[in-house]
Amino acid sequence: MKKDIKSIAIVRLSALGDIINSAVVLQFIKKEYPDAKIEWISEEIFSEILRDNKHLHTVHTVNLKKLKKTKSFSLLKKTFSALSMLPDYDVVIDMQGLLKSAAVARIIGKNTHGFDKNSIRESLAALFYKTTSSVPYEENIIKRNCFVVADALGFEITDAMILNKEPVFPQKKEFSLQGEKKNIAFVIGASWSSKIYPKESVADICNRLQEQCYIIWGNASEKEEAQWICQHSKYATLAPKLTLNELVSFVSSMDLLIGNDTGPTHLAWAQNIPSITLLGPTTTRMIYETPINVGIKSPSNVNILKIDKNDFSIKEIPVEKVTNKAKELLYGL
């Protein structure tokens, strides 16, 4: 049942990929509650990607990562004070389901909503919520995000709505790209080494596709790997250094993105750009597969309740399989 709601706060602090996969709900909320004011609480480092979203009124930031590192009482006091001063929301939705996010949700409002104790890893977080949703932890992450929000606000988000979504983030910058060839982006980094597809395989795919391939990097070590790939394929080009907003626009300019299970790869799905996500120690639960967004999983069996970060089976994904799927998405073969 639709509720009388004028103000909504969403708590999703981190990480980049999770924020990308969560922000899709904004367009559905705004359609159901066009006059509601929607605000978001995020870790400061990821807030840039949210600030220009047309459905958001404001983005509030915290720096819990710094607080954890420094153990600064003054920073703790400042953070608590800032959160306490936020307006009284009709509903506060914790989409993250961790103790830290639940605590933030409870500080900023009484009408908190989140996952129940059987639906999250840190079950004690559920004690901070006034109301809860029950959705299996094993369920697809996008569907989990949509369900907890829709349940809190009294409406339904269907598969058809997700499939027909508008791009999640605005494309603010135009990039001068190769006009004669297809433009393909490769995301070669990830938070765990076991999530990373071998650079030799990436170079091989570039050589097989013979299109304009841009290698996206985010830090010094990834740049070094990207340069190696460019040295071993005449079709590979080092992507420029990109801010989060520039990354959105760059990915939105591509004909195809191929990448590991990490934030920049999820951007392709968010922006309705064809993509191939390569999965080793994780599963297709982490992505929303569509006719143009697919996952290729390694041969390993994965227990999502106990992820094995030493599962390097992503190396076993055949180059031929990735190349063939890329050609299918690029040319309809």
N, C-alpha and C positions, 0 to 999 in steps of 0.2 A: 504493500500500500504506500502510495506517495505521501511524503511527510511535509510538514510546514517548516522548511529549512531556508534560512537566509544567509548563513555563514558556515563555511566548511574549512577545516584545517586538515591537511594530509601530512603525515609524518612518514617520510622515507628518506633516511639520512644518507645512505650509501648503498652499494657502490655504483659506479657509472652505469654498468649494464643493467643493474636492478632499477635504477632511476629511469633509464630509457624504457624498460619493460613495464614500468609502473605509470609513466606519464600518459600512456594511451587512454587511461580512464578519464582524463580531463574533458575530452570532447564529448564523452557520453554523459558525464555529469552536467555539463553546460547545456546540452540538449534537453535534459530532463528538468534541470533547474536553471533556466536562462538568467534569472535575476539574482542568483546566489553569488556571494563573494567567496572565491576559492583561494586559499593561501596554502603555502607549502613550507615545510621545515626540512632543511637539507644541510649536510656538511658543507662548509664554506667552499671547499675545493671543487665540488660538483655543481655549485649553484648557477654558474654561468649558463649552462645548457637549458636551464628552466626560465631564466629571467625574461625572455622575450616571447614566452608562450602566451598567445592571445587569450587563453582561457583562465590564466592566473592573474589574480589581483596583486599579490605580493609574494616574494620568496624571502623567508627568514632563515638565517644561517646560524649554525653552531660550529664549534671546533672541538668536538669530543676527542678526535684523534690527538690533537695537541694536548688536551687536558689529560689524556691517558699517559702520554709520553712525559709531560712535565710534572704531573701531580701537583699543579699549582692551585693552592687554596683560593687565591685572589681570582684566578680565571674561573674556578668553579663557582665562586660567589657571583661573579659578573654574568656567567652563563645562566645561572638560576634566576638572577634578578631580571635579565632580559626576557627570559621565557615567561616569567610570572607577570610581566607587564603587557603581554599580548592580549588582544581583545577576547571577550567571552564568546566562544564559538558555539553554534547550535550542535555541532557534532565534530569530534576529533577522531580521525581514522588513522590507526597505525597500520601501515601496509607492510612493515618490516618484520614485526613479531620477535624482536629481541628485547632483552631487559633494558638496554639503553634507550631504544626507541619507545618502549612502553612507558618508561619513566618520563621521557620528554613529553609524550602525549598526556600523561596524567598531570604534569606541572602546568600545562597550558589550558586544561579544561576538565570539567567533571564528566561531560557526556562523551566518554571515550568508547571506541569500538575497535576490536581487533580479532585475531584468530583465537579460537578456544585452545585449551591446554593440550589437546590431542592433535592439533593441527600445526604446531610449531616445534622447533628444536629446543628452545628455552621456555619450557612450559610455565615457569613462574611468571613470565611476562603477562600471562592471561589474568593474573590477579589485579593488574592495573586497569582493566577495562570494565566499564559498566555493562556493556553488552558484547557478545562474541558471535563469530561465525564458525561453523564446522565445515571444513573442506580438507580432504586428505592431503597430507604433505606431499604425497607422491604425484598429485595432480599437476598438470602443466602449469608452469609458473605464471604465464599470462592469464590463464583462466582463473588461477587463485587470486591474482591481483584484482581482476574484474569482479569476481564473486564477492570478495570481502567488502569492496566499495559499494557495489549494487545492493548487497544485503543491508549494509549500514544505512543506506539512503532510501530503501524501499522501492527499488525498481529492478529490472533485469537487463543484463548485457548479454546478448546472444552471440553465437558463433558468426552469424551473418553480419552483425554489427562490427565485429572485430575484423572480419575479412574485407569489409567495405569501408574501413576507417580512412579518414583523411590523414595526410602526413602529420606526424606528431609534433615536429619542430619546424620553425620557419627557416627557409633557405635565404640567407642574408647576403651572400657574396657569390659573384660569378667567377669561375675559374676558366682560364684559357687552356682548353684541352685539345688533344689530337682530334681532328675532324674526319680524317679518312678512315681511321680504324675504330673499332670498338674500344671503349675505355673501361678497363678492369682494375679494381683496387684489390690489393692483398693486405689483410691485417695479419701481421706476423708475430705480434706480441701476445702475452697473456699473463695472468697473475701467477700461474704455476708453470714450471718448466715442462711438466707432463702434459699440458694442454697445447704445447707448441708443435706445429707441423714442421718437419725438417726443412731447413733453408734449401737444401739440395733438391727436394721435391718441388718446392715453390718455383725455383729457377727452371726446373724441367717442365712444369706446367706452362710457364711463360713461353718457353721455346716451342712447345707443342701448339699453343693457341695462336701465336704469332699476331697478337693484337697489342694495343698500347697498354702496358701493365704498370700501374703505380704502386710502389711499395710503401705502405703507411708505417710510420714508426713514432714512438712516444717518448723514448729516452735514449741515452748514449749507447747502451748495449744493443737496443733494437736498431738504432741507426747503423751500427757496425754490421749487423746481420743483413740489413737492407742493402747496404753498399756491396756486400759480398754477392747478394743475389743479382744486383745490377751489373757486377763485373762478369757474371757467368750467364747472363742473358741479354742479348742486344735489344730485346723487347721490353725490358724492365727499366723503369725510371724511378729515381728516388723521389717520393712525395715531399712537398715542402713541409717545414715545421708548421703545425696547425694548432690554433687554440681550439677549445671545445666547439665554439660556434662555427669556426672555419671548418672543423671536421664535419659538422653536420652538412654544411654547404658542399663540401668536397664529395662526401659520400652520395649526396643527393644528385650529383652531376654524373654519376657512373652509370654504365650499362649493366654492370655486374660487380658484386663484391664477393670475394672468397676469403674466409678467415677462420681463426680459432674461436672457441667459445669465450668471447670477451666483449666488453662494452662497444667498441667501435663496430664490431661485426653486427651486433644487435641493432645498430643504427639503420642498417640497410632495410631490415624489416619495418622499423618504425617509419621510415620515409618512403615505403612502398617501392624499394629498389630491389631487383632480383639478387638473390644471395645464396651462397653455399656455406654452411657452418660445419666445420670439421670437429668431430667430437671423439675424445679418447676416454678420459676418466669421468666424463659426464654424459648425459643422455639428451635426447630430443625433448625431454621435459623442459629444458632451458630455453627452447625456442618455440615459436608458433609457426608451424609449417603451413604453407599455402602453395598454390600452383607455381609461384615464382620464388618462394623462400623455402629451401630444403636443407636437411641435415644429412651428413654422411657420417655414420658411426663406425668406429673401429670394431674389431671382433670381440673385444673384452666384455664380460658381464659386469654390470655396475649395480651396486647397492647404494641408492641415493641417500639412505639413512646413515651410511658409513662410507663416504667417498674415499677412495684410495688414491692419494696424491702421487703415489709411486707407480701408477698405471700409465706406462709410456706407450700403450698400444696405438696411439694416434699415428705413430711411425709406420704402422702396418696398413694404413689406408692407401690403396693403390693409386698412383698418379693417373693411370688410365681411367679409373672410375671418376675422379674429380674432373678430368679433362672432358670426358664424355658428357657429364652432367652440365658442365659449363657450356659446351657447344649446344646442348639441348635448350638451355635457357637463353643463350645469345641468338641462336639461329632457328630455333624450333625444330631441330633435327631429332 
